């Protein structure tokens, strides 16, 4: 005689209705969101062959010498609008990371995490496009692709778990 599966108690689910599996799901989500923010958000190249890697936390330049400059050392509010967009993208990613970490204590709404990642991707994409339209420069929005992939994976996974009922 087959036994019926035990129903999941409310305390064992997060806000998306997903059953907790010892934290492995939330660990994967946190790792994916973290990794999306640690990758270069854009690769910016200049006509002379110089490369600038823009991350959520700052930038790395290799010409004329290896240089690292942190985001908060730029004049975010007094400088060009592209700096404010960069800071906005970074802030949205940090909030998405905080939302994903909240999932470790079953307080995450995956729609919020995915939405913040999409906003980070849009803001980052605008920075790369704005940089790329300047003469003798190109900008490849690698981070936009990464956060969109994580947001899509996270959002579709949450929808899929609701459809299993």
C-alpha positions, 0 to 999 in steps of 0.5 A: 500500500503506497503512502501519501506524501506528507504535506509541507508545513507552512513553516517549511516554505518560503514566500514563493511557496517553495519547499525548503530543502536544507538550504541548497536552493537558497544557497544556489540562488545566493551564489548565482546572484553573487557571481553575477555581481562579481563578473565584469559588468562591462568590457570597455575598449578604446581605439588604442587597444586599451581595456577597462573592466567595469565591475559593480564595485569599481573599475580596473584599467590595464593602461598605462599601468594596472589601476583599480579605482573603487566606485565610491571614489568617482564623483557619482552625484557631481560627475556625468550621469553615466556614473549615477547609472552605474551606482544605481545598477550596483545598488540594485544588485546589492539589494537583490543580493540582500533579498536572496540572502533573506531567502536563507531565513525563508523571507525572500520574495523571488519576484523582488530578487528578479525585479531588482536584478532586471533593474540592475541589468537595465541600468548597466546596459544603459551605461554600456550603450552610453559608453559605446556610442562615444567615438573610438570606444565600445562597451560590451554589457557582459554583466547585463547578460549575467543578471538577466540570466540569473533573474530569468532562472530565478523567476521561472523557477519560482513560477514552475514551483507554483504550477506543480500544485 
